[in-house]
Amino acid sequence: MLESLAQDGLIGMLSHLLFIVITWQVLQSLNFDEWFKKHKVMEARIFLILITITIGSTVSNFFLDFLNWSQQLLYMFS
């Protein structure tokens, strides 16, 4: 039981980190320069970090939920 919880925790953390890294890479390809005022570099970076975490975590939660639901389908046929 505890081993299963540990595995779920590890999978969750790795999933979040993976999707945050993927989101960061994707957002780096976009040009946000015209969205921010000049000399507001720090605020722009913080905004990008927060957007990256938000999108990456949301996508990760979707995939983790989908994985959980697919495992629960076994109970439907037993």
C-alpha positions as CSV (number, residue, x, y, z in Angstrom):
1,M,0.0,0.0,0.0
2,L,2.7,2.5,1.0
3,E,4.8,1.5,-2.0
4,S,1.9,2.3,-4.3
5,L,1.4,5.7,-2.7
6,A,5.2,6.4,-3.1
7,Q,5.0,5.4,-6.7
8,D,2.0,7.7,-7.3
9,G,3.8,10.6,-5.7
10,L,6.9,10.1,-7.7
11,I,4.9,9.8,-11.0
12,G,3.0,12.9,-10.1
13,M,6.1,14.9,-9.4
14,L,7.9,13.7,-12.5
15,S,4.8,14.4,-14.6
16,H,4.5,18.0,-13.3
17,L,8.2,18.6,-13.9
18,L,8.1,17.2,-17.4
19,F,5.1,19.2,-18.5
20,I,6.5,22.4,-16.9
21,V,9.8,21.9,-18.8
22,I,7.9,21.2,-22.1
23,T,5.7,24.3,-21.5
24,W,8.8,26.5,-20.8
25,Q,10.3,25.3,-24.1
26,V,7.2,26.1,-26.0
27,L,6.7,29.5,-24.4
28,Q,10.3,30.4,-25.2
29,S,9.5,30.2,-28.9
30,L,6.8,33.0,-28.5
31,N,7.6,36.7,-28.7
32,F,6.3,38.4,-25.5
33,D,8.3,41.6,-25.9
34,E,5.5,43.8,-27.1
35,W,3.3,42.7,-24.2
36,F,5.4,44.3,-21.6
37,K,6.6,47.8,-21.0
38,K,10.3,48.7,-21.5
39,H,12.6,48.1,-18.5
40,K,10.1,45.6,-16.9
41,V,12.3,42.6,-17.6
42,M,11.9,41.1,-14.1
43,E,8.1,41.4,-14.2
44,A,8.0,39.7,-17.6
45,R,10.2,36.8,-16.4
46,I,8.0,36.3,-13.3
47,F,4.9,36.3,-15.5
48,L,6.4,33.7,-17.8
49,I,7.4,31.5,-14.9
50,L,3.9,31.7,-13.4
51,I,2.2,31.0,-16.8
52,T,4.6,28.1,-17.3
53,I,3.8,26.6,-14.0
54,T,0.1,27.1,-14.5
55,I,-0.1,25.6,-17.9
56,G,2.3,22.7,-17.2
57,S,0.5,21.8,-13.9
58,T,-2.9,21.9,-15.6
59,V,-1.8,19.6,-18.5
60,S,0.0,17.3,-16.0
61,N,-3.2,17.1,-13.9
62,F,-5.2,16.2,-17.0
63,F,-2.8,13.3,-17.9
64,L,-2.6,12.1,-14.3
65,D,-6.4,12.1,-14.0
66,F,-6.7,10.3,-17.4
67,L,-4.2,7.7,-16.2
68,N,-6.2,7.2,-12.9
69,W,-9.5,6.9,-14.8
70,S,-8.1,4.4,-17.2
71,Q,-6.9,2.3,-14.2
72,Q,-10.4,2.5,-12.7
73,L,-12.0,1.1,-15.8
74,L,-10.8,-2.4,-14.7
75,Y,-13.4,-2.2,-11.9
76,M,-16.2,-1.7,-14.4
77,F,-15.6,-5.1,-16.0
78,S,-15.0,-7.2,-12.9
